[in-house]
Amino acid sequence: MYWVLPVPEGGLAFSADGKTATLVMKNVPIVDQPKWPSLDAIATPAFLDYKLVLRQGSEPQMYEDAARWYRFTGFKATAQLEATVRIPSIGFEFKTDAIETSKADFAVMGEEVNGKYYG
């Protein structure tokens, strides 16, 4: 599964050296469906705000699968995230801990080539 949505103007910023990327998204429409996958699961509109910061490290990474026409070249990175979820219809809001306390087990930054562009 993957999730695709447009990034608003100014929502993605890179540091001058290109080694830090910050993505800030506000009021992203999502669905709260606590009884899913039950057939009687009711979908309630909800919203997500988040800030994601990726910082490139110095350890090179390369993943390639020629049979599937896929290649990634880049570097290991650190990733930190903070988020808030709101369900207005029930007055619920959840906020994660501050971004400074966030830590991911794995992140990479780099370039991907696939499909007809592989070569």
C-alpha positions, 0 to 999 in steps of 0.5 A: 500500500502507498499513499499519494497526495499533492504537496502544497507550495512551500510544503517541502524545503531542502537545506542549502547543501541538499542534505536535509529535507523537511516536509510539512503537511496540514489538514490532510484528509484521512478516514477514521474507521476503528472497526475496519475490516468489519463489514459494519465499519463506519468511516468518519472524516479525520485530518492529519498534520505532520512534519517529517525531517530527513537528514542524509548521513555519510554511508552510501547505499545502493539497491538494484534489481535489474530484472525489475528495472529498479535502482536506488543510489543514495545514503543512509539517513535519519528520519524524525516525525511529529503528527497530530490527528483530529476527528472533529465529529467527536472532538478527538485530537491526538498529538505525538511526542515532539519531533526531537524525541522521534527516531526511525530505525531506517531511512535513506535519501537519494535517487531512484530509477525504474521502468523505462528510465532504468538503464 
